[in-house]
Amino acid sequence: MKIEVFSDFTCPFCYIGKRELERAIDLAGYSGQVEIEYKTHQIGPHTPKEDAPTLYDGMAAKFNSTLKEVKEITEGIAMRAEEVGLRYNFEDMKTAHTEKAHRLAKWTKQFGKESVYTEELMRGYFTEGKDLNDDRFLLKVIENLDLDVEIAKGVLASNDFGEALDRDRYDAQQLGVQSVPFFVFENRYGIKGAEPTEVFVRTLHQAAEIAGIQPILKMVGDGEAICADGECKL
């Protein structure tokens, strides 16, 4: 089953939606049968690439809001994140221009590591306050993935994989994607936003019919109180 995920590394609902999808895949019994492809969709394309403001200051300026109003908004988002086991650290977050991070993601894709790269960037940004404008952090992730840091430096210093980002933007336009996260299942069903797990489970089953796959039997319980080989035991 093919799922395309339009997202950005600094989108709080994208990380939440990622967790909802992962949980749904496990619950629905499709672990190991799903191919996830990440698609670029920058939510802050005009964010400074250097000396970017804090998340609070950036939101206050963008929405013409007070710091108190911004914190109330992020408190609600943090509560939603906790529902899927994520603890957001808004106090230490900075805004970021994610173009370089996305180009580097495209580079990791050829090694089958785009998914774990995405997880590391989102975890670092939302829970540890890492700066996605900082090449040192991006390269540390690359090192942790056992990929060539020197080649990654060249990707960051160039416009390599810029065309791949352009193709993602074109795909988003064709599908009418205007906000993220946005999930496309088998090019037939779409989910906009970090919907509850049951919405993802239902859509997974629908897409599985198109893909011609069946859920894998998932054992639950402790396997006690059974009869076997002519003997029953508790």
Contacts in CASP RR format, 6 or more apart in sequence:
PFRMAT RR
TARGET T0000
AUTHOR 0000-0000-0000
METHOD contacts of the structure
MODEL  1
MKIEVFSDFTCPFCYIGKRELERAIDLAGYSGQVEIEYKTHQIGPHTPKE
DAPTLYDGMAAKFNSTLKEVKEITEGIAMRAEEVGLRYNFEDMKTAHTEK
AHRLAKWTKQFGKESVYTEELMRGYFTEGKDLNDDRFLLKVIENLDLDVE
IAKGVLASNDFGEALDRDRYDAQQLGVQSVPFFVFENRYGIKGAEPTEVF
VRTLHQAAEIAGIQPILKMVGDGEAICADGECKL
1 30 0 8 1.000
1 33 0 8 1.000
1 34 0 8 1.000
1 35 0 8 1.000
1 185 0 8 1.000
1 186 0 8 1.000
1 204 0 8 1.000
1 207 0 8 1.000
1 208 0 8 1.000
1 211 0 8 1.000
1 213 0 8 1.000
2 34 0 8 1.000
2 35 0 8 1.000
2 37 0 8 1.000
2 185 0 8 1.000
2 186 0 8 1.000
2 187 0 8 1.000
2 211 0 8 1.000
3 21 0 8 1.000
3 34 0 8 1.000
3 35 0 8 1.000
3 36 0 8 1.000
3 37 0 8 1.000
3 183 0 8 1.000
3 184 0 8 1.000
3 185 0 8 1.000
3 186 0 8 1.000
3 207 0 8 1.000
4 36 0 8 1.000
4 37 0 8 1.000
4 38 0 8 1.000
4 39 0 8 1.000
4 171 0 8 1.000
4 183 0 8 1.000
4 184 0 8 1.000
4 187 0 8 1.000
5 18 0 8 1.000
5 21 0 8 1.000
5 36 0 8 1.000
5 37 0 8 1.000
5 38 0 8 1.000
5 39 0 8 1.000
5 181 0 8 1.000
5 182 0 8 1.000
5 183 0 8 1.000
5 184 0 8 1.000
6 39 0 8 1.000
6 40 0 8 1.000
6 41 0 8 1.000
6 168 0 8 1.000
6 172 0 8 1.000
6 177 0 8 1.000
6 180 0 8 1.000
6 181 0 8 1.000
6 182 0 8 1.000
6 183 0 8 1.000
6 184 0 8 1.000
7 14 0 8 1.000
7 18 0 8 1.000
7 38 0 8 1.000
7 39 0 8 1.000
7 41 0 8 1.000
7 118 0 8 1.000
7 180 0 8 1.000
7 181 0 8 1.000
7 182 0 8 1.000
8 14 0 8 1.000
8 40 0 8 1.000
8 41 0 8 1.000
8 42 0 8 1.000
8 43 0 8 1.000
8 44 0 8 1.000
8 98 0 8 1.000
8 102 0 8 1.000
8 180 0 8 1.000
9 96 0 8 1.000
9 98 0 8 1.000
9 101 0 8 1.000
9 102 0 8 1.000
9 118 0 8 1.000
9 121 0 8 1.000
9 122 0 8 1.000
9 125 0 8 1.000
9 132 0 8 1.000
10 43 0 8 1.000
10 44 0 8 1.000
10 95 0 8 1.000
10 96 0 8 1.000
10 98 0 8 1.000
10 125 0 8 1.000
10 132 0 8 1.000
11 43 0 8 1.000
11 180 0 8 1.000
11 181 0 8 1.000
12 77 0 8 1.000
12 81 0 8 1.000
12 88 0 8 1.000
12 126 0 8 1.000
13 77 0 8 1.000
13 80 0 8 1.000
13 180 0 8 1.000
13 181 0 8 1.000
13 193 0 8 1.000
13 194 0 8 1.000
14 122 0 8 1.000
14 180 0 8 1.000
14 181 0 8 1.000
14 194 0 8 1.000
15 81 0 8 1.000
15 86 0 8 1.000
15 122 0 8 1.000
15 126 0 8 1.000
16 80 0 8 1.000
16 81 0 8 1.000
16 83 0 8 1.000
16 84 0 8 1.000
16 86 0 8 1.000
16 194 0 8 1.000
17 84 0 8 1.000
17 181 0 8 1.000
17 193 0 8 1.000
17 194 0 8 1.000
17 195 0 8 1.000
18 118 0 8 1.000
18 119 0 8 1.000
18 122 0 8 1.000
18 181 0 8 1.000
19 84 0 8 1.000
19 85 0 8 1.000
19 86 0 8 1.000
20 84 0 8 1.000
20 194 0 8 1.000
20 195 0 8 1.000
20 196 0 8 1.000
20 197 0 8 1.000
20 200 0 8 1.000
21 36 0 8 1.000
21 183 0 8 1.000
21 200 0 8 1.000
23 84 0 8 1.000
23 197 0 8 1.000
23 200 0 8 1.000
24 197 0 8 1.000
24 198 0 8 1.000
24 200 0 8 1.000
24 201 0 8 1.000
24 204 0 8 1.000
25 31 0 8 1.000
25 34 0 8 1.000
25 200 0 8 1.000
25 204 0 8 1.000
27 197 0 8 1.000
27 201 0 8 1.000
28 200 0 8 1.000
28 201 0 8 1.000
28 204 0 8 1.000
28 205 0 8 1.000
28 208 0 8 1.000
28 215 0 8 1.000
29 215 0 8 1.000
29 216 0 8 1.000
29 218 0 8 1.000
30 204 0 8 1.000
30 208 0 8 1.000
30 213 0 8 1.000
30 215 0 8 1.000
30 216 0 8 1.000
31 216 0 8 1.000
33 208 0 8 1.000
33 213 0 8 1.000
33 216 0 8 1.000
34 204 0 8 1.000
36 115 0 8 1.000
38 105 0 8 1.000
38 114 0 8 1.000
38 115 0 8 1.000
38 118 0 8 1.000
39 168 0 8 1.000
39 171 0 8 1.000
39 172 0 8 1.000
40 102 0 8 1.000
40 105 0 8 1.000
40 106 0 8 1.000
40 164 0 8 1.000
40 165 0 8 1.000
40 168 0 8 1.000
40 169 0 8 1.000
41 168 0 8 1.000
41 169 0 8 1.000
41 172 0 8 1.000
41 177 0 8 1.000
41 180 0 8 1.000
41 182 0 8 1.000
42 97 0 8 1.000
42 98 0 8 1.000
42 99 0 8 1.000
42 102 0 8 1.000
43 180 0 8 1.000
44 95 0 8 1.000
44 97 0 8 1.000
44 98 0 8 1.000
45 97 0 8 1.000
45 99 0 8 1.000
47 95 0 8 1.000
47 96 0 8 1.000
47 97 0 8 1.000
47 98 0 8 1.000
48 95 0 8 1.000
48 97 0 8 1.000
48 133 0 8 1.000
49 97 0 8 1.000
49 99 0 8 1.000
49 100 0 8 1.000
49 133 0 8 1.000
50 133 0 8 1.000
52 94 0 8 1.000
52 95 0 8 1.000
52 96 0 8 1.000
52 97 0 8 1.000
52 131 0 8 1.000
52 133 0 8 1.000
53 61 0 8 1.000
53 94 0 8 1.000
53 95 0 8 1.000
54 93 0 8 1.000
54 94 0 8 1.000
54 95 0 8 1.000
55 74 0 8 1.000
55 90 0 8 1.000
55 93 0 8 1.000
55 94 0 8 1.000
55 95 0 8 1.000
56 67 0 8 1.000
56 70 0 8 1.000
56 71 0 8 1.000
56 74 0 8 1.000
56 90 0 8 1.000
58 95 0 8 1.000
59 65 0 8 1.000
59 70 0 8 1.000
59 73 0 8 1.000
59 74 0 8 1.000
60 66 0 8 1.000
60 67 0 8 1.000
60 69 0 8 1.000
60 70 0 8 1.000
63 69 0 8 1.000
63 70 0 8 1.000
65 73 0 8 1.000
71 90 0 8 1.000
74 88 0 8 1.000
74 90 0 8 1.000
77 88 0 8 1.000
77 90 0 8 1.000
78 87 0 8 1.000
78 88 0 8 1.000
78 90 0 8 1.000
80 194 0 8 1.000
81 87 0 8 1.000
81 88 0 8 1.000
81 126 0 8 1.000
86 126 0 8 1.000
86 127 0 8 1.000
87 127 0 8 1.000
88 126 0 8 1.000
88 127 0 8 1.000
89 126 0 8 1.000
89 127 0 8 1.000
89 128 0 8 1.000
89 129 0 8 1.000
92 128 0 8 1.000
92 129 0 8 1.000
93 125 0 8 1.000
93 126 0 8 1.000
93 129 0 8 1.000
94 129 0 8 1.000
94 131 0 8 1.000
94 133 0 8 1.000
96 125 0 8 1.000
96 131 0 8 1.000
96 132 0 8 1.000
96 133 0 8 1.000
97 133 0 8 1.000
98 132 0 8 1.000
99 165 0 8 1.000
100 135 0 8 1.000
100 138 0 8 1.000
100 156 0 8 1.000
101 121 0 8 1.000
101 132 0 8 1.000
101 138 0 8 1.000
102 165 0 8 1.000
103 155 0 8 1.000
103 156 0 8 1.000
103 159 0 8 1.000
103 160 0 8 1.000
103 161 0 8 1.000
103 162 0 8 1.000
103 164 0 8 1.000
103 165 0 8 1.000
104 117 0 8 1.000
104 138 0 8 1.000
104 142 0 8 1.000
104 152 0 8 1.000
104 155 0 8 1.000
104 156 0 8 1.000
104 161 0 8 1.000
105 114 0 8 1.000
105 117 0 8 1.000
105 118 0 8 1.000
105 121 0 8 1.000
106 114 0 8 1.000
106 161 0 8 1.000
106 162 0 8 1.000
106 164 0 8 1.000
106 165 0 8 1.000
107 151 0 8 1.000
107 152 0 8 1.000
107 155 0 8 1.000
107 160 0 8 1.000
107 161 0 8 1.000
108 114 0 8 1.000
108 117 0 8 1.000
108 142 0 8 1.000
108 145 0 8 1.000
108 147 0 8 1.000
111 145 0 8 1.000
111 147 0 8 1.000
113 145 0 8 1.000
113 147 0 8 1.000
116 145 0 8 1.000
117 141 0 8 1.000
117 142 0 8 1.000
117 145 0 8 1.000
120 141 0 8 1.000
120 144 0 8 1.000
120 145 0 8 1.000
121 130 0 8 1.000
121 132 0 8 1.000
121 138 0 8 1.000
121 141 0 8 1.000
124 130 0 8 1.000
124 137 0 8 1.000
125 132 0 8 1.000
130 137 0 8 1.000
131 137 0 8 1.000
132 138 0 8 1.000
135 153 0 8 1.000
135 156 0 8 1.000
138 152 0 8 1.000
138 156 0 8 1.000
139 149 0 8 1.000
139 152 0 8 1.000
139 153 0 8 1.000
139 156 0 8 1.000
142 148 0 8 1.000
142 149 0 8 1.000
142 152 0 8 1.000
143 149 0 8 1.000
154 160 0 8 1.000
155 161 0 8 1.000
171 177 0 8 1.000
172 182 0 8 1.000
175 182 0 8 1.000
175 184 0 8 1.000
179 192 0 8 1.000
179 193 0 8 1.000
180 193 0 8 1.000
181 192 0 8 1.000
181 193 0 8 1.000
181 194 0 8 1.000
182 190 0 8 1.000
182 191 0 8 1.000
182 192 0 8 1.000
182 193 0 8 1.000
183 190 0 8 1.000
183 191 0 8 1.000
183 192 0 8 1.000
183 193 0 8 1.000
183 200 0 8 1.000
183 203 0 8 1.000
184 190 0 8 1.000
185 191 0 8 1.000
185 203 0 8 1.000
185 204 0 8 1.000
185 206 0 8 1.000
185 207 0 8 1.000
186 207 0 8 1.000
186 210 0 8 1.000
186 211 0 8 1.000
188 206 0 8 1.000
188 207 0 8 1.000
188 210 0 8 1.000
189 203 0 8 1.000
189 206 0 8 1.000
189 207 0 8 1.000
190 203 0 8 1.000
191 199 0 8 1.000
191 200 0 8 1.000
191 203 0 8 1.000
205 215 0 8 1.000
208 214 0 8 1.000
208 215 0 8 1.000
224 233 0 8 1.000
224 234 0 8 1.000
225 233 0 8 1.000
225 234 0 8 1.000
226 232 0 8 1.000
226 233 0 8 1.000
227 233 0 8 1.000
END
